[in-house]
Amino acid sequence: MLEIIEIILTTPFLQRALIGAVLVALVASSSGTFLVFRGLSFMTAGVAHAALGGAALGLFLQESGLIPWFDPILGALLFAVFVALVTGYAGESGIAQKMEVAVGVSFALSMSIAVFLMYYIPPTQVPQIWGYLIGDILLLDNFDVVMLALTALTLVIITAVFNKEFVYVSVDMEGSLAHGMNARAYHYLMLITSALAIALATKAVGAILVYAILVAPAAASNEVLSSVRGVVLGVFVVALLSELAGIASSFAFRASPSAIAGILAAMSYVVAMQIKRHRERIRVSRQTEMKHSRIDRPFPEDKVVATAGSPGDDE
């Protein structure tokens, strides 16, 4: 144990990876929970891949000299907001299917723009775009950690302040509108803040890990836990443990930490489904036992009839 602590204290990139794991878990618990409640798990993939198109746009503007100061991360954030706005507009009526279609269309448009612009970007710069897809939590720099920290802090504050409104909008959009709540404003606020958080997390750890960490733990916790606070806490724990296991595995087996974390996060959903089915079997068996016990138990009328017709009464 002391050797592990010493390695962590003397290895800066490992320290940044551990801090990044905690921050990404915070983003997952604050954003992924409500996206799963809203039925928008696919939006995470759409925004994460839209970041590729934004990064390609930023590199193109830099290399062409049109806007030399335009950083790729600004393009990623711009495309993320675009996906959130298109999705929010399609989902103002509260129909999740329309939002899924909007995410798919904006996802296809962003990827098409990325592929189109890659043709005009020097080949030496193209791997920087694909870095948004793969990513590696062990390659975080100080700027990535600071951006992740600001993102996680902002997202946690917004979620804490508007937690009740986000729950209402996620569970029953039409009911929120009917009760006079400004549901559309909270609807857009939730989607835009989630999109920005996803884009910044994608820059740090890659689209693959972001999608796995934001969706799978939230889906797993939602299957086995009943309260919103319980789901949020469950998402944080599952996401953090998956990432820590991925980092540890990268040293033990020389495996990709993002891949291991993604596999473990996905397996958490499989385990949660099994737990839910086991609970349902127990509940059904208990209901069956209670039903049989009621059938076997004599009713009060039967006792009265038996007493009235007993030989002692005739005498």
QUIWOHU-V411245 format. One record per run of one state. SS is the DSSP state (H for helix, E for strand, L for the rest). FROM is the first residue (numbers start at 1). LEN is the number of residues. If there is no record, write none. Layout:
# QUIWOHU-V411245
{{SS & FROM & LEN} {SS & FROM & LEN}}
This chain:
# QUIWOHU-V411245
{{L & 1 & 1} {H & 2 & 8} {L & 10 & 2} {H & 12 & 26} {L & 38 & 3} {H & 41 & 24} {L & 65 & 7} {H & 72 & 19} {L & 91 & 5} {H & 96 & 23} {L & 119 & 4} {H & 123 & 12} {L & 135 & 2} {H & 137 & 3} {L & 140 & 2} {H & 142 & 20} {L & 162 & 1} {H & 163 & 9} {L & 172 & 1} {H & 173 & 6} {L & 179 & 4} {H & 183 & 23} {L & 206 & 1} {H & 207 & 18} {L & 225 & 3} {H & 228 & 25} {L & 253 & 4} {H & 257 & 40} {L & 297 & 3} {H & 300 & 9} {L & 309 & 2} {H & 311 & 4} {L & 315 & 1}}
